[in-house]
């Protein structure tokens, strides 16, 4: 009995999407196809930026890292989700659960800072084009990218460390298809007040700083664009920002829907649709958003295809 209780305290059950066999098979095919498209699209974009010298600019360095982050997000979540469609127990150990959340928290935090860095890059390119190469040096670009990943790891360490102080009793069924911080709070038999406070302070600070940076950058961009006398110049300036603004809207929209809503800890029924948008839909859309609307990427792809 003691051994069984010890085992139960160190594993959870991911309830996933459905128990209906036919729906499981259909969802497996759909999500497996999305997973393949996500990995091919994002890793293909990373390879394209890495191998093509003309894409070794700050904007594309940030974009390549963003694609890499989306690939890591898909790798952390989707394989376990696909496995659980045909698993009888759908169990996940405590440490596997912590590892999954650690990777997810790291990449999504890095995503926030990379999107803010991309907004600053667009601000410099449009508002101070003559000073672009001096203001957006490769050294600064590397520092901003490295800082994004360091911040992501530090943020994850704090929350995982605090999660390990909680005791989980009663039901061990996580009403989700991956390990996220809010469902774990709901399962805790220890008051997670300290965890919630730290989550509010750190996650809130990151969101305020990164969203604030994006908004300030775009305010300056809009004022600069409206001062342009050339209609073609205005259209070109807006088109260079369109893909980034769409990606920012999708990413932060899903974050707000996921973590900023009334009765956050009481309501678990909205976690799954929000999680699908956050961890599956956004990563699969990003490479298409940045590639299909980017004439430079399309031009490089055409040259590669012509050579072959």
N, C-alpha and C positions, 0 to 999 in steps of 0.2 A: 504493500500500500504506500509506504514511504517512497519507494523507488518510483512508483507510478506518478505520485504527486510531484516528485522532483522533475520527472520527464515532462509533465504537463506544464510546469512553470517555465520550461525552456523552449517551448514551441507554440506556434499559433496555427490557426486554420484560416486560409484565405477563402472566403465564401465565393468570390468571383462574380460572374454575371448571371448565370442560370444553371439549373440542374437538368433542364430538358435536353435529352440526347441529340435530337435533331438540330436544335439551336446551337448546341455546343459545337457540332461539326461545322455548321455554317459560319459561326463566329471565328472558329479556328482558321478557316480558309480566308476569311476577310482580313483578320488581324495578321495572319502570316504574310499575306500579299502586301499589306501596308508596311510591315516590318522590312520586307525585302526592298520595297520602293524607298523607304526611309534610309536604309543602309547604302543602297546603290547611289541614291541621289546625293546624300551628304558626303559620303566618302569619295564619290566621284568628283564632287566640287572641291574637296580638300586636295585630291590628287591633281586636279586641273590647276588650282592656284599654286600648288607646290612646284609643279613641273614647268609652268609657263612664266618666263621671266617678266613679260609685260604686265603680269598680274601681281607682281611683287611690290604693291603699293599699300599704304596703311589701310585703306578701305577694304581691300581684298584679304589682307592679313587678318583683320578683325572678322571678316566674313568666313574665312577658312576656319578660324577658331570657333566661331559660332556653329558651323556645320559639324565640327568635331565634337562639340558639346552636345548637339542634338543626337549624334550617333551614340555617344556614351549613355544618354538618357534612354534611348531605345534599347540598348544592350542591357541596361540595369533592370528594366521593367518587363519587356515583351517576352523573352525566353521563358521566364518563370510563369507568366500568364498563359502562354501557349501550352506549357507542360501541364498546368492545372486543369485545362479543358478535358484531359483524359486521365487525370490522376484521381484515385479513389478517395484518398485522405486529404489532399490539397494542403499538406502541412508545410510549414516553413519554420526553421529553428530561430531562436531568439537572435543568435549572432548573424545568421543569414539575413534576418529581418533588419537588424541594425546596419549591416553592410549595404543592403539595398537602399535604405533611407539615406545613408551617408553619401553614396554616389549621387542619388537624386538631388539631395540638398546642395552638394558641391556644384554640380553642373548647372542647376537652376540659379544659384547665386552668381556663378560666373557669367551666366547668360545675362543677368541684370546689368552687370558692370560692362560687359561687351557691347550691349545695346546702347548704353550711355556713352561709351567710347566712340561708337559709330555715329551717334548723334553729334558729338563734339567734332568729329572728323568732317561731317557734312557742313557744320557751322563754319569751320575754318575754310573749307573749300569754296563756299558760296559767299561768305562775308569778308574774308581776307584772302582772296585767291593769289595775290602777289606774294604773300608771306607763307603760303601753304607749306612749302618744302622746309622752311626753317621752323615753323610752329609744329608741324607734324613730322618730325624726324623719325627715322627708323628706331633710334634709341628710345624715344618717348613711346613709340608704338609697342615695342617689346616690353617696356616697363608697365604700360597700362594692361597689356595682355597677361603678363606674369602676375601683376597685382590682382587681376580678376580671379585667377585660379588660386592664389594664396588666400584671398578673402573667402572664396568658396570652401576651401578646406578648413579654415579656422571656424567659419560659421557652422559647418557640419560637426566638427569636433565638440563644440560647445553643446549642441542639442543632443548628440548621441551620448555624451557623458552624462547629461542630466536625465536622459531616458533610462539609462542603466541604474539610476538610483530608485526608480519606481518599482513597485511590486505588482505583478499581474495575477489576479485571482478571479474566481468565478468563471464566466465564459471566456474562452480563448479564441472565439470566432471573430476575425477581423472582417467587417462588412466592406470589403474592398478587394481589388485584384492585385494590389501591391501594398507594401508596408509604408504607411504615411504616418506623420506625427499625430494628427488629430484622432484617428481611430485608436491609436495606442493610448492616448490620454483617456479615452472613454473606457478602456479596459482596466485602467489602473485602480487598485484598491487603496492607493496612497493619494492624498490630495495633490494634484499636479499644479497647484497655484504658482509655485516657483518657476516651473517649466513654462507655464503660460505667460508669466511676467517676462521671462527672458526672451521667449519667442516674440512677444509683442515689442519689446525694446529693440532687439537686434534685427528681426525681420522688418519691423516698421522703419527703423533707421535706414536700412538698405533700400527699401522701397522709396522712401521720401527722398533720399539722396539721388538715386538713379533716375526716378521719374522726374524729379526736379531738374536734373541735368538735361534730360531729354526735352522737357517742356521749355526751359530757358533757351536751349539751342534752337528749337523750332520757332520760338517767338522772334529771336533775332533773324532767323532765316526768312520768315514771312515778311518782316519789315524791310529787309534787304531786297527781297524779290519784288515787292511792290514799288520800290524806288527805281527799279530797272526800267529804262525807257523802251527797250526792245521787247516786243511780244515773244519773239523766238527765245530770247534769253530767259524770260520768265518761265516759259513752258519747259525749257531744258533744265532749269534749276529745280522746278517742282518734280520733274520726272526722275531726277537723280535721287530725290528724297522719298518718292512714292513707295518703293519696295521696302525701305527701312521703316517708314511710318506704318505700313500695313503689318509688318512683322511685329513691331512694338505694340500695336493695338491688339493683335491676337494674343501675344504673350502676356501682357499686363491685364488684358481683359479676362483671360483664364485664371490668372493669379487672384484677381479680385473676386471672381466667382467662386474660387476654391477656398480662399482663406478669409475673405472679408464679407460676411453676410450675417444676418441676425440668427441667434440661437445656434452658433457655430458648433459647440460641443454637444448640444442636445440632438441636432439633426444629422443623421448619418446617411440618409437616403439620397442626398444630392452629391455625395462624395464620388460615386462611380462616374456619372456623366461629366462632372467637372474634371476628374482624373483622366478620362479619355481625351478630353479637349487639351488638357495641360501636357500630358506625357506622350500622346500618340498622334493627335491631329496636327498640333503646332510643329513638331519635328519633321513630319512628312511634307508639310506645305512649304516650309522655309526654303529649301533648295529650288523649288519651282518659282517662288515669289522673287528670289534674287536672280535666278537664271533667265527666266522667260522675259523679265522686264529689263534685263541688262544687256545693252547692245554690245558691250565689250566682251562679255562672257560668250554671247552667241557668236560674235565674230571669231573668237579664238576656237570655238568648237567647230565652226565651218572650215577654218584653215586646217584643223587636225583631220577632219573627215575628207577634205580634198586631197591631202597628202596620202591618205590611205586608199 
